[in-house]
Amino acid sequence: MQFASDNSSGAAPEIMAALSAINEGYAPSYGADGAMDRVRRLSREIFEAPEAEVYLVNNGTTANALSLATYCPPWGAVYCHEAAHVEVDECGAPEFYIGGGKLVKVRGEDGKMTPETLRRAIEATPQGFVHATQRGAVTLTNVTEAGTVYSVDEMTALCAVAKSYGLPVHLDGARFANALVAADASPADMSWRAGIDILSLGGTKNGCMGVEAVVLFDPSKAWEFELRRKRGGHLFSKHRYLSAQMEAYLTDGLWLKLAAIANARAERLADGIAAFRSAAFLHPRDANMIFAALPRRLHRTLHEAGARYHLWPHAAMLDGPEDDPVGARFVCSWSTTEGDVDAFLAFIRDRD
């Protein structure tokens, strides 16, 4: 009963096979390998962006922080949802790599900011006043930290607000494949056509061992990104091991197939939870994450039985009245089986 995180799952067999194959012999280092050339071609085809530049790093925090640093000056503000990963879970990395900067939190229900809340936040940043932080960039997250998905229309509307103030837009796509599957959208429509300038394309949460791509739709920023990646210590020497993962991930739609499995398992789990009289959902389930409240006694029993998932917020400990509802986050991955889901639901059903 493993629903703690899609980071907890293993790597998909196709990824492991690619790593084994790339391990044979020798290859040029620092991204000059043939697999990276193929990753670049695949990415440009998938995103319908023949001039896009693509770079690989090993984790999402690096992808996000370097992306924002490439577009936001040290005196700039980055507008993000108040629950965004860059705000809550990256230990100040964006500010560190920007060389200052300031994250401005934008409120919004179910993990989403709206054009109105974004506009208000931008307008609240005074311009032309030397003592104030200046407007820098906007960052969106899809799938959001609440497990919801921005539609293409919603993203387009938010990007339009940003562009009206001359601000570039970054997309944290740690679960971008899950968002695409959920929205039944094309990669191009959910990125550069909507107004995204730079994308952190997740692989690790969706079946890779450890790789993320940064896709720059404006090639004029590519050299700066390369320099920042090197200066920040994130240019791998044996780069082929990153390239092999991303090549296998993008080949024949594997990334979308893996995401579809995760989303389908989460749908099955959510449908089962909805049948319990003691359960209540905290956010809509759009992709592979579920936020639901269950009685504290049930959480206690589940944890004692070996179930793994996070109480949400983390401060909601197991001490308190037994029947109080306590929130939790359940995450399904490419490796979650129907049997995993059914066993979890059966355990709850017997104690609901």
N, C-alpha and C positions, 0 to 999 in steps of 0.2 A: 504494500500500500504506500507507494512512493509518489507523493504529489508536492514535494517541497519546492522543486524548481526544475525547469528544463535545462539548467546548468548541471543538474545532478545526473542526467542521463549519459550514456556512453556515446561513442562515435558510431555513425552508421557504417555498415559493412563496406559500402562503396567508398567511403572516405578512407577506411583502414586499408582497403586494397590499393587505393591510389598512393597512399603513403608508402606502402610496401614496394610498389612498382618504382616510385621515384627514388627510392633508396639505392637502387642499383647503379653502380658506376659513378661517374663524375658529372658535375653540372656547373655552369658559371654561377657566381655568387651575387648577392645583393640585388636580386631581382632581374638579373640578365638571363635567367634560365628560360628555356623554351616554353615551359608550362605557364610562365607569367605572360608571355606573348599570347598564348591561347586564352588565358583569363581575360586579357584586355579585349581580344576580338569577341569573345563570348559576351562580355558585359556590354560592349557597344551594340551588338546585335539585339540582346535582350531588352536593352533600354532604348533602342532605336535612336541612339545618340552617337553617330560616327566620330565625333570629335572629343567625346568624353575621355578623361584620364582616370585611371584606376590604380590605386595603391593598396597594399595589404599591410595590416598590423595584427598583433596577436590578441587584442581584447577591445571591448566596446568603449571603455573609459578612454583609452588612447585614441580610438577613432573619433570620439566626440570632442575630446579636448583639443586635438590637433586641428580638427575641422573648424571649430569655433575660433581658435587662435589665428587661422588663416584668413578669416573674414572679419574679425572684430579687433579694433585697436585697443591698446592697454587702458585707455580712458573710456572705453565703450561699455554700454549696458547690453546684456544678453537677456532678452525677454523669454521666459520659459514658464510652463505650468508649475504651480507650487509643489506638485508631487513629482516633477520630472526627475529622471535618473541623474541628470547633471547637477541638480540642486540637492537631492537627498542622499545619493549613493556614490558620489565620486570624490569625496574627501578634498574638495577644493581644486581638483585637477584642472577644470576649465579655466578658473581664475589664474592658476599657476602657469599654465601654458600660454594664456593670453598675455601674461606679464602684468596682471592687475585685473582690470575689468570688474564688472559687478553683475551678478545674476539678479534680475528683477522678477519676482514671482507674480504670476498672473493666475487669478482664481478662475475656477470653472468646475461645474458638476461632472462627475464620472470621469475625471482625468482629462477633460477637454477644456481648452480655452475657447472662447467665441470671438468673432470679429469685434464685437462691442467691448469685451473685457480686454482684448489685446490693444485696441485703439486707445482705451482709457489709460492703460499702463504706459503706452508710448507718449501720449499727450502729457502725462504727469512728469515726464523727464524734460526739464528745461533745457533749451538749446542756446548756444551763444553766450553762456555764463560760465566763466572760466573756473568757478568753484564747484561746478556740478559735473557729474558723470554725463557723457554724451551718448546719444542713441547709437547702438552698435550693430546688433543682429537679432534675429528671432530664431528660436529652435523649437521644433515640434517633435512629438514622439508618436510613432504608429507601429505597433499596437501601443496604446497608452499604458501608463502604470496602473490604471484601474481596470485593465483588460478590455477596454472598449477600443473601437476602431473608427478613425476619421474616414468618412467617405471622401471620394475624390472631390466632390463639390465643396465639402467642408474645408478640405485642405486648400483648394483653390481660393476660397473666400478669405482664409487667413493669410495666405501668401499675397493676395491683392492688397490687404491692409498694410502688410509689411512693405511691399513695393511702393505704395503711395507715399511712404516716408523715406524711400530710398534705401531700405534695409534688406540685406541678403537673408536668406532663410536656409537653415540647416535642418535636416531630418535625422533624428535618432531612430534608425530602423533596426534595432537589435532583434525585433521580431517582424521585420518587414515582410518576409514570406508569408507569415501567418495573417498579416493585414491584407495582403494581396488576395489570398485565398478567401478570406472572410468577405471582402468587398467585391470579389469577382472583377478585379480591376487589372489593367495592364501595368507593368513596371513603369512605362513612360508616363502614363496618365497619373500615376500616384507619385511621381517625382518631378521631373523637369517641366512637364506640361502643366502641372499644377502651380509651378513657380519655385520649386526647390532648386537651390544652387549647388548644394553639396549634401551627399547622403552617406551616412554610416550604415553600411549593409551588413547585417548580422549573419554569422554562420555558426558560431559556437553554440548558441542555444538551440539550434535546429539540426543537430547531427554532425557538426564538424568537431574535430578535437580541440581546435583553438585558432580561429582566424576570423578576421573581419575585413571587409573591403571598404575603402573610402572612394566614392565615385564623385568626381568633380565634373559638373556639366559645363563649367566655364574653364577651358583649358589654360586661360591666361594666368590662373592661380596655381597651376600645377607645380611650377618650379619652386614657388614659395612653400608649398606643402612638402615637397621633397626635402627641402632644406630644414624645415621644422621637424620632420620625421627623423632625419639624421641627427640633428642637434639635440633632439629629445631622447636619443638613445633607442629608437624604435625601428631602425633599419636592420632587419635580420641579415646575417651573413649567409647562413644556409637557407636562403629564402625559398628554395624549391619546395621545402616542406609546407610552407604556407601556400605556395602556388598550387601544389598538387591537391590540397584540400579544396581550395576554391574552384579549381577546374572541375573536379568531380562533382562538387556541389551544384554547379550551374549547368552541367552537361545533362542533356535530355530531360530537363525539368526536375531533376532530383530534389532541388530545394523546395519546390512547390509541392511535390509528392509527400515529402516529409512533413511539411507544414499542414497539409490536408489531413494527414493521420492525426496529428496533435489536436487540430481543431475538432475533428470528428469525435475523438475520445473525450474532449472537454464537453462537447455537446451531449454526449451520452451521460457523462457524469452530472452535468447540470440538470438534465431531464430527470434523472433519478433523485437528486437532491430536492427538486421542486415538489416531489410527491410526499415529502416528509412534513408532517404538521408542525414540527418544531424548528424548521429551517426558514431563513429569510435571506434573500439576495441583497447584497450591498450595492452592486453595480450590475448593469446588463452584461451578459456574457456574449461577446462578439467573436472571440478567437479561442485561444488555448488556456486562458486563465479565468478562474471563477473566484469571486469574492462572496462569501456567504457567512451568515451567523448561525451557530448551533449552540445549544445549551452547554454551559461549562462542564457539566457532568459527562456529556458525550465526548467533548474534547479530551477530558481526562482519561476516559476509558479507551479512546482511540489511540492516544499516545502510549498508554500502558501496553496496548496490544501491538505496538510497533509501527503504527501509522506515522508517516513523516510528511508534514506540511507546516506552514508558518501561521501562527496566530497573527491577526492583523487588526490594529497595529501591533507591533512587537511588544509593546508595553502591556498588552492585555494578558497578564499572567493567569495561571490556573487557580489562583487563590481568590475565593469569593463565593457568593451564593451559588449553589449547584445549578439552579434553573435559569440563571442570568444568561442572556444571549451574548456570545463572544464571537467576534469576527475572525475569519480565517481566509487565507489565500490557498487555493488548490491549483496546481499547474500540471498540465499534461504535456508530454513530449512525443517525439516521433516513435519512441520505444514503449510508450504506454499501451498496454493491450486491453482489449475488451474484458478479458478475464480480470485484470487489475482493477478496472472500474467496477465490475460486477461484484467482486469480492468486498470492496470497500462499501458499496451500497448495501450489500447483504448484512454486513456488520452493523451498519447504522439501523437498518430496518428492524433488526432483532432487538434494538434498544431504544427505538424512538417512542 
